[in-house]
Amino acid sequence: MMRTSAWSGRKEKNGKYIYTLQVDDLKGVREAKRVIKELTKAGWEIVGEGVGKNNIFLCIFNKEFETQAEWIAWARNTDYPIVEYNNKNKKKSIKLGSFYSQKRK
């Protein structure tokens, strides 16, 4: 199953927040290309990708958001199961992506 991790919040000089999204456990080229297409269409820039054992892919994306609230709004409305981490590599308790959708049902 695909896993998505996010971390952020570095505030740039222009006042915007840069968030990084890492999508792991992509099963093959087809799934990796689909995720890349979906996220770049949503304004994410691919900044890294790799392949591990058994042809398992990972992709890393960056995107600027005006505010942290804008990030949360985007993350809650995506279908990806997102877990956000703080600057000490601890999971944040906020529900995002498909985890947020399951909470609302």
N, C-alpha and C positions, 0 to 999 in steps of 0.2 A: 504494500500500500504506500502511496506517495505521502511524503512528509514535507511540511513547509515550515521553516523557521524564519522569524523576522527579528530584527533588532534595529535600533535607530538612535533617532532622536538627536543626532548631531545637528546642531543648529549652525547653518552657514552664515557668512557675513551678510548675505542678502536677506537674512531673516527666515529663510525656509528651512524645513527639516528634511534631512535625507534619510530614507529608510532603505534597508537592505533586506531582500527576500531570498532565501535559499531553498530551492526545491530539490529534495533528495528522493532516491529510490524510484527513479523513472525507469520503467521497464522497456528499454529499447529506443531506437532512433525515432520511431513513429510517435511515441508518447512525448519524448523530449521536444520534437519539432512542434507538436500540438501546443505544449505548454509555452514554448518560446513565442509562437505566433499569438496566442491569447494574451500573454502578458505584455509583449511589445505593442500590441494593438491598444492595450489599456494604458500605454505611456511609460512602461517600465523599460529600462535600458539594460541589456544583458552585459554583464561585466566579467563573467567567468563561467566556465563549463568544464566538465570532466567526465571520465568513464572509469568505472571500477571493475571488479570481478563480475563475471557473468553478464557483461554488457549492461550494467546498471549505471544510469546517467545522473548527474546533478547539474543544476544551473543556478547562477547567482545573478540577481538583478538589483538595480538601484532606481529610486524614483524620488523626486522632490515633492514635498507637500507644503502648502502654505502654513498649515497648523497641525498640531497633533490630532485635533478633532477631525480634520479632513482625512487623515490616515485611518483613524478608527472607523469612520463612515465607510471608506473603501474596503477595509479589511473585514468588516462585518457583513458586507454584501457580496463577497466573493465565495465561490464554491470550494476553494481550497481549505484544507484543515490547517489553520495557521496557529502556531504557538509563538508568542513574542517573548523575548528575553531582555532582561535589563543589562546595565553595563557591568554587572558582576556575574553574568552568565546564569542568572536564576530566572526560572519561568515566571512571567507575570500572570496574575490570576484572571485577567480580562479574557473573555471568550471572544474569539474571532473566527471568521470564515465559517466553515461547515459546523464547527463546534458551537458557534453562536446560533446558527439556524436550528440545530438540534435542541438547544436550550429553550428556544421560543415555542417549539411544538408541544 
